[in-house]
Amino acid sequence: MTFDDLFPNLAAWVDMGNEIQIGNSDAGTLIACIDDGGVVYETPTDITDFQKALELAEAAIGEWLDENEDD
């Protein structure tokens, strides 16, 4: 399986020209999803498991895409 298969929302996010930062030491989070307007999602700072962080980001970006797909 590919990343696109496992995390289709995150793959779509990047395909749209947005950014995913991994290991964002400035914010103290594992994953930050950023668009032209700034940070859209950051994993909570208490999340230390990378798989869990990816799953949370996938769900959050999925919701964001659903809410903003016409923008």
N, C-alpha and C positions, 0 to 999 in steps of 0.2 A: 504494500500500500504506500501511496505517496502522501506527502504533506497535504496536497490538495484534496485527497480522498478523506483524510482524517480530520482536516480542519478547513472545510470549504469556505466558511465565512471569513476566516483570516486570509485565505488565499485570494478571495474576491477583494478584500480590503487592500491588499498589496497591488493587485491587478488594477485597481482604481487609481493607483498612484500615491496611496497613503503609506505610512511607515509603521513598522513594528520594531520597537526597541526591546532587546533582551538584556536583562541584567542592568537595568537603569539605576546606576548607583546614586545618582543625584536625588532621585525620588525614593530610593530604598525599596523599589518594587522589582519583581522578576520580569514583568512584561508591561510595556506601555504601548498603546495604540494611538497614533497621532495622525491628524489630518492637517490641512492648511490652517484651520482655526485653532489648533493646539491639541492638547491631550483630550482624547475622547474616553479612554478607559485606561486604568492602571490596576494591576492586581493589588489586593490589600497587602499591606506590609507584613502581616502575620503569615502569609502563604509562602512556604519555603519549598514545597514540592513543585518541580517544574511541570510535570504532567498535569497536576491540578491547576496550575497557573494557566497553561494552555487551554484547558477545558473551560475555565472561567472566562478567559478572553474570547474564546470561540462563541460562547453563549452571549456575552455582552455585545460583541460586534454583530452577531446575528440579530439581536434586538435592535441595535442601532440601524442596521441596514433595512430592516423591516419598517422602521419608523421614518427613515429618510430616503427611501429608494426613489422617490419622485423629485428630490431636490437636485 
